[in-house]
Amino acid sequence: MTLVDGREAVDDPVLTAQRTVASLRRWVALDRDRHLPDLAGAVNNLAVDLSEAARPNEALAAAREAVDLYRELVGFDRDTHLLIFAISMNNLTLRLAEAGRPREGLGAARETVELHRELIELRGEAHLPDLAGAVNTLAVYLCTARRPHEAVAAAREAVELHEKLIALDRPAHLPNLAASLDTLAEALAGVGRSGEALAAARGAVELFRELLEAEVRWPDQTISTAVPERRLAAALWRQTMLEQIHEPPA
């Protein structure tokens, strides 16, 4: 598409993704076995593009379809399609959160964790980062569902997994460890363990502050500081609230 002044217009990513999906649907109608993996991937990508375009309901519909297509594929060849099925399930978990469907999201989060555990059993610890992230997402959903004791167990596991990863590559995994500590602080507060919650909250604050200095500490690493700034503000608020509970002024 060309604008009136001759400049090339930038294609709308959603429109491009929709066209790709429409084309692949025609190919699937001709040869389902051959083209179904490509359609599943395109629908999953469409869900991400719709989410980024702030169209949560459409994104959720696409994410549901992608999971259904990959579920069909793993029924035929689990080893080949298990990883991308887990990725699409994680995508569905995120889209359910955006659409305000916490009950459904909890079920999807549980299944995502189990898929990543299976991947680690089959292919080793290369998939550990994905499992750690999935467990933290599950802990967040459990907090939302007011199941605090389960949330504490999941959040502790997420922290332990991220601590293991951070020992291997601190810049890469520091953001996720900070986030999982923040989740643990929320979960511990939910069961009335304010002292432990405060310690986790302080740990999260310290790591988010470290992330804000990332460009100086690790100039060769690409780490966005926009999210840490927002997360630091939220973590500081949680820390302040917990300090008032656990360490009230004299």
Stockholm file with secondary structure:
# STOCKHOLM 1.0

chainA/1-250         MTLVDGREAVDDPVLTAQRTVASLRRWVALDRDRHLPDLAGAVNNLAVDLSEAARPNEALAAAREAVDLYRELVGFDRDTHLLIFAISMNNLTLRLAEAGRPREGLGAARETVELHRELIELRGEAHLPDLAGAVNTLAVYLCTARRPHEAVAAAREAVELHEKLIALDRPAHLPNLAASLDTLAEALAGVGRSGEALAAARGAVELFRELLEAEVRWPDQTISTAVPERRLAAALWRQTMLEQIHEPPA
#=GR chainA/1-250 SS CBCTTSCBCCCCHHHHHHHHHHHHHHHHHHCHHHHHHHHHHHHHHHHHHHHHTTCHHHHHHHHHHHHHHHHHHHHHCHHHHHHHHHHHHHHHHHHHHHTTCHHHHHHHHHHHHHHHHHHHHHHCGGGHHHHHHHHHHHHHHHHHTTCHHHHHHHHHHHHHHHHHHHTTCHHHHHHHHHHHHHHHHHHHHHTTCHHHHHHHHHHHHHHHHHHHTHHHHCTTSCCCSHHHHHHHHHHHHHHHHHHHHHSCCC
#=GC SS_cons         CBCTTSCBCCCCHHHHHHHHHHHHHHHHHHCHHHHHHHHHHHHHHHHHHHHHTTCHHHHHHHHHHHHHHHHHHHHHCHHHHHHHHHHHHHHHHHHHHHTTCHHHHHHHHHHHHHHHHHHHHHHCGGGHHHHHHHHHHHHHHHHHTTCHHHHHHHHHHHHHHHHHHHTTCHHHHHHHHHHHHHHHHHHHHHTTCHHHHHHHHHHHHHHHHHHHTHHHHCTTSCCCSHHHHHHHHHHHHHHHHHHHHHSCCC
//
